[in-house]
Amino acid sequence: MNVATNLESSAFYFPQQPALSETDSEITYGALNERVNCIATGLINMGIRQGEHVGICAPNSSDWIAFYFGVLKAGAVAVTYSSLLSQDELTLLVDHSKPRFIFTSDDKISILEGMKGPAGLEKIISQNGDINIQQIVDAGIVNFKAVDRNRTDTAAILYTGGTTGTPKGVMLTHENINTSAHNVAHNEHSNEKDRAICFLPFNHVFGQMHIMNATIYSAGCLEILPTFDLDKILALTGSGKVTKMFAVPTVYTRLLSLDGLKKKLGNVRYCFSAAASMAAEIVRQWKEVTKMTIYEGYGMTESASAVTFNHYYRHVVGSIGTAVPGVEVQIRDMEGHRLDQGLEGEICIFGHNIMRGYLNNPEATREAFWGDGWFKSGDIGVVDKDGYLYIVDRVKDMIITGGENVYPREVEEVLYMRPEVEECAVVGFPDKEWGEKVTAFIVARPGQTVVPHDIKSFLKTKLSPFKVPKEYIVIEDMPKSPAGKILKRELRKRFSSGKEE
């Protein structure tokens, strides 16, 4: 098994179909497969061996995808890093994963030069590095079949977003990635006529697995943007090219503030949100304005994306759907006992999509699984009588105030009902009296004013008293990860001075 055979299949059946579109250029599946073959054989000529690590640290581009599949075709392991990493962050991760070669942008060369050594990095592949990608292509051959690997061999290593601490290297196998690529394409009814916009980073599980790998699997075309750019996104959708919109909740919230949104979306037929929980109120507003549903799912880096999907045939607002084929979900208590339907507990997962483990971290790998092989998600959820899963909150985000448990997401859902709230995040700060003080951070919609007293009065009509935030902090923007997740730990750091530790 090799994930890269998905590209070979799409090139065999649809050689003239556009595979990638970037700025004003397109490449067909046939041409892309030949370029990937050249990269794979070029890397083999450079001495890369099966199972060895090859890094990718660059913004989204057609070459990013071609190099990724070239690494996989050669039987090596693609280690993908965010192109936004600082020097210290990149140094830490490269030292941890030890790639022989790394494909990168020129601005990272000076950082990586100092990491070369006999036991580490050998070559920097960049326009002005030791060798550039075109030189590798020129040294390769166009006819090549992907190296056959065991289904349990690692294909890619992705680093967790680090929203709760130091990133961990998640080892995803060929079987993990193929399982999710199939499930995404199946559940979204994807086909070769689709054009999916991707501005989310390819190093992240949503961009790499859910969007990129699933689109290649279904022979659709990827409209590639290096980063979020609202004007370019609207130009693409307004042109009528894009049929599938992939974004995170903060992007959908921003789009809702635009006049004439439905017309601006052109021929978009399908909208999907991931990377963070979507407030039900935003889904309702989107449906009212665009007449389209925002579909959601549930997944994480450790599950190669898809765990659940909500749902072409019976979409339930507020849910993250039902388990995808071949994946099982259980709700368990903190001792690992399965809970009955309707009871809240930790979401646990079993399936061919679940990671092999964390790179060079056997202790964290053991802690991530129950003894019977079920993966602990770290999320609190509940399943209804029809099998629909609902996220309650992150285990680590739960606030204990006055002896009562408060799940921030519940409070955030109500805050999003207010027309003046564009974005919000609820966190707990240490407090002498309450143990933790429930605190709401709010970004106002353009032209709107947030009055804390009015917000608090509204929340008192919707929530139990202990859940109502005691403090309201209006800020201009939320700290976010490259994938668009609101970083609550950054809010805690930024606003902890003057608060009791």
C-alpha positions as CSV (number, residue, x, y, z in Angstrom):
1,M,0.0,0.0,0.0
2,N,1.1,3.5,-0.7
3,V,-1.0,6.7,-0.4
4,A,0.7,8.0,-3.6
5,T,-1.2,5.3,-5.7
6,N,-4.3,7.6,-5.2
7,L,-2.6,10.1,-7.4
8,E,-1.6,7.4,-9.9
9,S,-5.2,6.2,-10.1
10,S,-6.5,9.8,-10.7
11,A,-3.9,10.3,-13.4
12,F,-4.8,7.0,-15.1
13,Y,-8.6,7.7,-15.2
14,F,-8.5,11.5,-15.7
15,P,-5.1,12.4,-17.2
16,Q,-6.4,15.6,-18.8
17,Q,-8.4,16.8,-15.8
18,P,-6.9,19.8,-14.0
19,A,-5.4,18.7,-10.7
20,L,-3.9,21.9,-9.3
21,S,-4.7,25.5,-10.0
22,E,-2.4,28.3,-8.7
23,T,-2.6,32.0,-9.6
24,D,-3.1,31.7,-13.4
25,S,-1.6,28.3,-14.0
26,E,-3.0,24.8,-14.0
27,I,-1.5,21.4,-14.1
28,T,-3.3,18.2,-15.2
29,Y,-3.3,14.9,-13.4
30,G,-1.2,13.4,-16.1
31,A,1.4,16.1,-15.9
32,L,1.4,16.2,-12.1
33,N,2.0,12.5,-11.8
34,E,4.9,12.7,-14.2
35,R,6.4,15.6,-12.2
36,V,6.0,13.6,-9.0
37,N,7.7,10.6,-10.6
38,C,10.6,12.7,-11.5
39,I,10.9,14.0,-7.9
40,A,10.6,10.5,-6.5
41,T,13.3,9.1,-8.7
42,G,15.4,12.2,-8.2
43,L,15.3,11.7,-4.4
44,I,16.2,8.0,-4.8
45,N,19.2,9.1,-7.0
46,M,20.2,11.4,-4.1
47,G,20.3,8.4,-1.8
48,I,17.0,8.6,0.1
49,R,15.9,5.2,1.4
50,Q,12.5,3.7,2.3
51,G,11.3,4.9,5.7
52,E,13.7,7.8,6.0
53,H,12.4,11.2,6.9
54,V,12.2,14.1,4.4
55,G,10.9,17.5,5.7
56,I,8.6,20.0,4.1
57,C,8.5,23.5,5.5
58,A,7.0,25.9,3.0
59,P,3.8,27.8,2.2
60,N,1.1,26.1,0.2
61,S,2.0,25.7,-3.5
62,S,1.8,23.2,-6.3
63,D,5.4,22.3,-5.6
64,W,4.5,21.5,-2.0
65,I,2.1,18.9,-3.2
66,A,4.3,17.5,-5.9
67,F,7.2,17.2,-3.5
68,Y,5.0,15.5,-0.8
69,F,3.8,12.9,-3.2
70,G,7.3,12.4,-4.6
71,V,8.5,11.6,-1.1
72,L,5.7,9.1,-0.6
73,K,6.3,7.5,-4.0
74,A,9.9,7.0,-3.1
75,G,8.8,5.1,0.0
76,A,10.1,7.8,2.4
77,V,8.2,9.6,5.2
78,A,7.0,13.2,4.7
79,V,7.5,15.3,7.8
80,T,5.5,18.5,7.5
81,Y,6.2,21.6,9.5
82,S,4.4,25.0,9.6
83,S,6.1,27.6,7.4
84,L,5.3,30.1,10.2
85,L,7.5,28.5,12.8
86,S,10.0,30.7,14.6
87,Q,13.7,29.9,14.6
88,D,13.5,28.2,18.0
89,E,10.3,26.3,17.1
90,L,11.7,25.0,13.8
91,T,15.0,24.1,15.4
92,L,13.2,22.0,18.0
93,L,11.0,20.1,15.6
94,V,13.8,19.4,13.0
95,D,16.0,18.2,15.8
96,H,13.2,16.0,17.0
97,S,12.3,14.4,13.7
98,K,15.8,14.5,12.0
99,P,15.0,14.6,8.3
100,R,17.8,13.9,5.9
101,F,16.5,16.4,3.4
102,I,14.1,19.3,3.7
103,F,12.1,21.2,1.1
104,T,11.7,24.8,2.2
105,S,11.5,28.5,1.3
106,D,14.6,30.7,1.1
107,D,13.8,32.6,4.3
108,K,14.4,29.4,6.3
109,I,17.8,28.6,4.8
110,S,19.8,30.5,7.4
111,I,18.1,28.7,10.2
112,L,18.5,25.3,8.7
113,E,22.2,25.7,7.6
114,G,23.2,25.6,11.3
115,M,21.4,22.2,11.7
116,K,23.4,20.3,9.1
117,G,25.6,17.5,10.5
118,P,26.6,13.8,10.1
119,A,23.6,12.6,12.2
120,G,21.0,15.1,11.0
121,L,20.1,17.3,8.0
122,E,22.1,16.8,4.8
123,K,20.5,18.9,2.1
124,I,18.3,22.0,1.9
125,I,16.0,21.9,-1.1
126,S,15.1,25.5,-2.0
127,Q,15.5,28.0,-4.8
128,N,18.8,29.1,-3.4
129,G,19.6,26.1,-1.2
130,D,21.9,23.1,-1.9
131,I,19.6,22.0,-4.7
132,N,16.3,23.3,-6.1
133,I,13.2,21.3,-6.9
134,Q,13.6,21.7,-10.7
135,Q,17.1,20.2,-10.5
136,I,15.7,17.2,-8.8
137,V,12.9,16.9,-11.5
138,D,15.5,17.2,-14.3
139,A,17.5,14.4,-12.8
140,G,14.5,12.0,-12.5
141,I,12.5,10.0,-14.9
142,V,8.8,10.3,-15.8
143,N,7.8,6.6,-15.7
144,F,7.8,5.2,-12.1
145,K,5.4,3.3,-9.9
146,A,5.0,4.1,-6.2
147,V,7.2,1.9,-3.9
148,D,5.0,-0.6,-2.2
149,R,4.9,-0.1,1.6
150,N,3.3,-2.0,4.4
151,R,-0.1,-0.5,5.3
152,T,1.2,0.0,8.9
153,D,4.3,1.9,7.8
154,T,4.5,5.6,8.6
155,A,3.7,7.8,5.5
156,A,3.6,11.2,7.1
157,I,4.4,12.9,10.4
158,L,2.4,15.9,11.4
159,Y,3.0,18.0,14.4
160,T,0.0,18.7,16.7
161,G,-1.1,22.3,16.8
162,G,0.3,22.8,20.3
163,T,-2.9,24.5,21.6
164,T,-2.3,22.6,24.9
165,G,1.5,22.5,25.1
166,T,4.6,21.3,23.3
167,P,3.7,19.9,19.8
168,K,4.0,16.1,19.4
169,G,4.9,14.3,16.1
170,V,1.9,12.2,15.0
171,M,2.9,9.2,12.9
172,L,0.2,8.5,10.3
173,T,0.4,5.3,8.3
174,H,-0.6,4.7,4.7
175,E,-3.7,2.9,6.0
176,N,-4.6,5.8,8.3
177,I,-4.4,8.3,5.4
178,N,-6.2,6.1,2.9
179,T,-9.0,5.4,5.3
180,S,-9.7,9.1,5.9
181,A,-9.3,10.1,2.2
182,H,-11.9,7.5,1.2
183,N,-14.3,8.5,4.0
184,V,-14.1,12.2,3.3
185,A,-14.6,11.7,-0.5
186,H,-17.5,9.3,0.2
187,N,-19.3,11.4,2.7
188,E,-18.9,14.6,0.7
189,H,-20.0,13.0,-2.6
190,S,-16.8,14.3,-4.2
191,N,-16.1,13.8,-7.9
192,E,-13.7,14.8,-10.7
193,K,-15.8,17.9,-11.5
194,D,-15.2,19.5,-8.1
195,R,-12.9,22.4,-7.5
196,A,-12.0,22.8,-3.8
197,I,-10.4,26.0,-2.5
198,C,-7.6,25.5,-0.1
199,F,-6.0,28.4,1.8
200,L,-5.5,26.3,5.0
201,P,-1.9,25.2,5.6
202,F,-0.9,21.8,4.0
203,N,1.1,20.9,7.1
204,H,-2.1,20.8,9.2
205,V,-4.4,17.7,9.2
206,F,-7.4,19.6,7.8
207,G,-5.4,21.0,4.8
208,Q,-3.3,17.9,4.2
209,M,-5.7,15.0,4.8
210,H,-9.2,16.3,4.6
211,I,-8.7,18.7,1.7
212,M,-5.6,17.8,-0.2
213,N,-5.5,14.0,0.0
214,A,-9.3,13.5,-0.3
215,T,-9.4,15.8,-3.4
216,I,-6.6,13.9,-5.1
217,Y,-8.3,10.7,-4.2
218,S,-11.5,11.8,-5.9
219,A,-9.7,13.4,-8.9
220,G,-11.0,16.9,-8.2
221,C,-9.0,20.1,-8.7
222,L,-7.4,22.1,-5.8
223,E,-7.5,25.9,-6.1
224,I,-4.4,26.7,-4.0
225,L,-3.8,29.9,-2.0
226,P,-0.6,30.2,0.1
227,T,-2.6,31.7,3.0
228,F,-6.0,33.3,3.9
229,D,-6.7,36.2,1.6
230,L,-10.3,37.3,1.6
231,D,-10.1,39.3,-1.7
232,K,-8.5,36.3,-3.5
233,I,-11.0,33.9,-2.1
234,L,-13.9,36.0,-3.2
235,A,-12.3,36.5,-6.6
236,L,-12.2,32.7,-7.0
237,T,-15.7,32.0,-5.7
238,G,-17.1,35.0,-7.7
239,S,-15.6,33.7,-10.9
240,G,-17.8,30.6,-10.5
241,K,-14.8,28.2,-10.5
242,V,-15.1,27.0,-6.9
243,T,-17.7,24.3,-6.0
244,K,-16.4,23.4,-2.5
245,M,-15.5,25.8,0.3
246,F,-13.4,24.6,3.2
247,A,-12.8,27.0,6.1
248,V,-12.7,27.3,9.9
249,P,-15.4,28.9,12.0
250,T,-13.6,32.3,12.3
251,V,-13.6,32.5,8.4
252,Y,-17.4,31.8,8.2
253,T,-18.0,34.3,10.8
254,R,-16.1,36.9,8.9
255,L,-17.8,36.1,5.6
256,L,-21.2,36.5,7.3
257,S,-20.4,40.2,7.8
258,L,-20.3,40.8,4.0
259,D,-23.2,42.2,2.0
260,G,-24.4,40.1,-0.9
261,L,-22.6,37.0,0.3
262,K,-24.7,34.5,-1.6
263,K,-23.8,36.1,-5.0
264,K,-20.2,36.4,-4.0
265,L,-20.0,32.6,-3.4
266,G,-20.8,31.9,-7.0
267,N,-21.2,28.2,-7.8
268,V,-20.2,26.9,-4.3
269,R,-22.3,23.8,-3.7
270,Y,-20.7,22.5,-0.5
271,C,-19.4,24.2,2.6
272,F,-17.4,22.4,5.4
273,S,-16.0,23.7,8.6
274,A,-13.4,22.0,10.8
275,A,-10.3,22.6,13.0
276,A,-12.5,24.1,15.8
277,S,-16.1,23.8,17.0
278,M,-18.7,25.8,15.1
279,A,-21.3,27.7,17.1
280,A,-24.8,26.5,16.1
281,E,-25.9,30.1,15.8
282,I,-23.4,30.7,13.0
283,V,-24.6,27.6,11.1
284,R,-28.2,28.9,11.4
285,Q,-27.2,32.4,10.1
286,W,-25.2,30.9,7.2
287,K,-28.2,28.8,6.2
288,E,-30.5,31.8,6.3
289,V,-28.2,34.0,4.3
290,T,-26.8,31.5,1.7
291,K,-29.4,28.8,1.7
292,M,-26.5,26.3,2.2
293,T,-25.6,24.1,5.1
294,I,-22.3,24.3,6.7
295,Y,-21.3,20.6,7.1
296,E,-19.2,19.6,10.0
297,G,-17.2,16.6,11.1
298,Y,-15.0,15.6,13.9
299,G,-11.4,14.6,13.7
300,M,-7.9,15.4,14.9
301,T,-4.3,15.0,13.8
302,E,-4.2,11.6,15.6
303,S,-7.2,10.3,13.5
304,A,-5.9,11.5,10.1
305,S,-9.0,13.7,10.1
306,A,-12.4,12.0,9.7
307,V,-14.0,10.4,12.8
308,T,-17.6,11.6,12.3
309,F,-19.6,13.5,9.6
310,N,-22.7,15.6,9.8
311,H,-24.5,14.7,7.2
312,Y,-25.8,14.9,3.7
313,Y,-29.1,13.2,4.4
314,R,-30.0,14.3,7.9
315,H,-28.0,17.3,9.0
316,V,-28.5,18.1,12.7
317,V,-27.4,21.6,13.7
318,G,-25.1,21.6,16.7
319,S,-24.0,18.0,16.2
320,I,-20.7,16.8,14.6
321,G,-22.6,13.8,13.1
322,T,-22.3,10.1,13.1
323,A,-19.2,7.8,12.9
324,V,-17.8,7.4,9.4
325,P,-17.5,3.9,7.9
326,G,-15.0,1.6,9.7
327,V,-14.7,3.9,12.7
328,E,-16.2,3.4,16.1
329,V,-16.9,6.0,18.8
330,Q,-17.6,5.4,22.4
331,I,-18.2,7.7,25.4
332,R,-16.2,6.6,28.4
333,D,-15.7,7.9,31.9
334,M,-12.2,8.9,33.2
335,E,-11.6,5.3,34.3
336,G,-12.3,3.9,30.8
337,H,-15.7,2.5,31.4
338,R,-18.2,2.8,28.6
339,L,-21.1,5.1,29.5
340,D,-24.8,4.8,28.4
341,Q,-26.3,6.8,25.6
342,G,-27.1,10.4,26.8
343,L,-24.3,10.6,29.4
344,E,-21.4,13.0,29.0
345,G,-17.8,11.6,29.0
346,E,-14.6,11.4,27.0
347,I,-14.9,10.6,23.3
348,C,-12.9,7.5,22.5
349,I,-12.2,6.2,19.0
350,F,-11.2,2.9,17.4
351,G,-10.5,2.4,13.7
352,H,-8.0,2.1,10.8
353,N,-7.6,5.9,10.9
354,I,-6.0,6.1,14.3
355,M,-2.3,7.0,14.4
356,R,0.5,4.6,14.9
357,G,1.8,6.7,17.8
358,Y,3.8,9.8,18.7
359,L,7.3,10.0,17.3
360,N,10.1,9.3,19.8
361,N,7.5,9.5,22.6
362,P,6.4,6.1,23.9
363,E,5.1,7.4,27.2
364,A,2.7,9.9,25.5
365,T,1.7,7.1,23.1
366,R,0.8,4.8,26.0
367,E,-1.1,7.6,27.7
368,A,-3.2,8.3,24.6
369,F,-4.7,4.8,24.5
370,W,-6.8,2.6,26.8
371,G,-5.4,-0.9,27.3
372,D,-7.9,-2.3,24.8
373,G,-6.6,0.0,22.0
374,W,-9.2,2.7,22.1
375,F,-7.8,6.2,21.6
376,K,-8.6,8.9,24.1
377,S,-9.5,12.1,22.3
378,G,-9.3,14.5,25.2
379,D,-12.8,15.9,24.2
380,I,-16.0,15.6,26.3
381,G,-19.0,14.5,24.2
382,V,-22.4,12.9,24.3
383,V,-24.2,10.7,21.8
384,D,-28.0,11.0,21.3
385,K,-30.5,8.1,20.6
386,D,-29.8,8.4,16.8
387,G,-26.1,8.0,17.1
388,Y,-25.3,11.7,16.6
389,L,-22.3,12.9,18.5
390,Y,-22.1,16.3,20.2
391,I,-19.0,18.0,21.5
392,V,-19.4,19.4,25.0
393,D,-15.8,20.7,25.4
394,R,-12.2,19.9,25.8
395,V,-11.3,18.1,29.0
396,K,-8.5,20.6,29.6
397,D,-10.7,23.6,28.9
398,M,-13.3,22.8,31.6
399,I,-13.6,25.5,34.3
400,I,-14.3,24.6,37.9
401,T,-15.9,27.6,39.6
402,G,-17.4,27.4,43.1
403,G,-17.3,23.6,42.9
404,E,-19.4,23.6,39.7
405,N,-18.2,22.4,36.2
406,V,-18.5,25.0,33.4
407,Y,-17.9,23.9,29.8
408,P,-16.8,27.1,27.9
409,R,-18.3,26.0,24.6
410,E,-21.8,26.1,26.2
411,V,-21.3,29.7,27.2
412,E,-19.8,30.6,23.8
413,E,-22.8,29.2,22.0
414,V,-25.0,31.6,23.8
415,L,-22.6,34.5,23.3
416,Y,-22.8,33.9,19.5
417,M,-26.5,34.6,19.7
418,R,-25.7,38.3,20.3
419,P,-25.6,40.3,17.1
420,E,-22.7,42.4,18.3
421,V,-20.4,39.4,18.9
422,E,-18.2,38.4,16.0
423,E,-15.9,36.1,17.9
424,C,-15.7,35.0,21.6
425,A,-13.7,32.7,23.9
426,V,-14.5,31.7,27.5
427,V,-11.6,30.8,29.8
428,G,-11.1,30.4,33.5
429,F,-8.6,32.4,35.6
430,P,-7.5,31.5,39.1
431,D,-9.6,33.2,41.8
432,K,-9.4,33.1,45.6
433,E,-13.2,33.1,46.1
434,W,-14.4,30.9,43.2
435,G,-11.3,28.7,42.5
436,E,-11.6,29.9,38.9
437,K,-13.4,32.9,37.5
438,V,-15.3,32.5,34.3
439,T,-14.1,35.2,31.9
440,A,-15.4,36.0,28.4
441,F,-13.2,37.5,25.7
442,I,-15.2,39.2,22.9
443,V,-14.4,40.6,19.5
444,A,-17.1,43.0,18.3
445,R,-18.6,42.9,14.8
446,P,-17.6,45.9,12.7
447,G,-19.7,48.9,13.5
448,Q,-21.1,47.3,16.7
449,T,-20.4,48.1,20.4
450,V,-20.1,45.5,23.1
451,V,-21.7,46.6,26.4
452,P,-20.7,44.0,29.1
453,H,-23.8,44.8,31.3
454,D,-26.1,44.0,28.4
455,I,-24.3,40.8,27.5
456,K,-24.4,39.7,31.1
457,S,-28.1,40.4,31.5
458,F,-28.8,38.4,28.3
459,L,-26.7,35.4,29.5
460,K,-28.5,35.4,32.8
461,T,-31.7,34.6,30.9
462,K,-30.1,31.6,29.1
463,L,-27.7,30.0,31.6
464,S,-27.4,28.9,35.2
465,P,-25.9,31.7,37.4
466,F,-22.6,29.9,37.9
467,K,-22.0,29.7,34.2
468,V,-22.4,33.4,33.5
469,P,-19.0,35.0,33.1
470,K,-18.0,37.4,35.9
471,E,-15.7,39.4,33.7
472,Y,-15.9,40.6,30.0
473,I,-12.9,41.7,28.1
474,V,-13.3,43.3,24.7
475,I,-10.3,42.8,22.4
476,E,-9.6,43.7,18.7
477,D,-8.6,40.2,17.6
478,M,-8.2,36.6,18.9
479,P,-4.8,34.9,18.9
480,K,-5.1,32.0,16.5
481,S,-3.0,29.1,15.2
482,P,-2.1,28.9,11.5
483,A,-5.1,26.6,11.1
484,G,-7.5,29.2,12.6
485,K,-8.0,27.8,16.1
486,I,-8.5,30.3,18.8
487,L,-5.6,29.8,21.2
488,K,-7.0,30.1,24.7
489,R,-3.6,29.5,26.3
490,E,-2.4,32.7,24.6
491,L,-5.3,34.6,26.1
492,R,-4.4,33.2,29.5
493,K,-0.8,34.3,29.1
494,R,-1.6,37.7,27.7
495,F,-4.2,38.7,30.3
496,S,-2.8,36.8,33.4
497,S,-0.8,39.8,34.7
498,G,-2.6,41.4,37.5
499,K,-4.8,38.3,38.0
500,E,-4.2,36.0,40.9
501,E,-2.0,33.0,40.1
